[in-house]
């Protein structure tokens, strides 16, 4: 009897809870370590992020952007 198929490990990261101190270096380091399994990022209120963070996000092959408006 075959077992249940195992789904691949995926990761959802909520950066908004640390928005007060979160910077580009931190985001880059986290995404460098987990880029192959990240599917969702919550960046709400993360106003100090710049191009390096968004470039790192674009390098996550499993990332699934939420294109719905926030309202």
C-alpha positions in Angstrom: 0.0 0.0 0.0 1.4 3.3 -1.1 1.8 6.1 1.5 0.5 9.6 1.3 2.4 11.8 -1.2 4.8 14.1 0.7 4.4 17.7 -0.2 7.6 19.8 -0.6 8.6 21.9 2.4 7.5 25.5 1.8 7.9 28.7 3.9 5.8 31.8 4.5 7.7 34.7 6.1 6.0 37.5 7.9 8.6 40.4 7.9 6.0 42.9 9.0 6.3 41.9 12.7 9.9 43.1 12.7 9.4 46.1 10.4 10.9 48.6 12.9 14.4 47.2 12.6 14.3 45.1 9.4 16.8 46.2 6.8 18.1 45.1 3.4 21.0 43.1 4.9 18.7 41.0 7.1 16.2 40.3 4.3 19.0 39.3 1.9 20.5 37.0 4.5 17.2 35.3 5.3 16.3 34.9 1.6 19.7 33.6 0.7 19.2 30.8 3.3 15.6 30.0 2.4 15.1 31.2 -1.2 14.3 27.7 -2.6 11.3 27.2 -0.3 9.9 30.7 0.2 6.4 31.0 -1.3 5.0 34.0 0.5 6.3 37.2 2.1 4.4 39.7 4.2 6.2 43.1 3.8 3.3 45.3 5.0 4.8 48.4 6.7 8.4 47.5 5.8 9.2 51.0 4.6 13.0 50.9 5.0 13.6 48.2 2.3 15.3 49.2 -0.9 16.3 47.7 -4.2 18.7 45.0 -2.7 15.7 43.4 -0.8 13.5 43.3 -3.9 16.3 41.9 -6.0 16.7 39.1 -3.5 13.0 38.4 -3.6 13.1 38.2 -7.4 15.7 35.4 -7.0 13.3 33.1 -5.1 12.2 30.5 -7.7 9.2 29.4 -5.7 7.9 32.8 -4.7 4.2 33.3 -5.5 3.4 37.0 -5.5 -0.1 38.1 -4.3 -1.3 40.4 -7.0 -4.6 41.2 -5.3 -5.2 44.8 -4.1 -5.0 45.2 -0.3 -8.6 46.3 0.0 
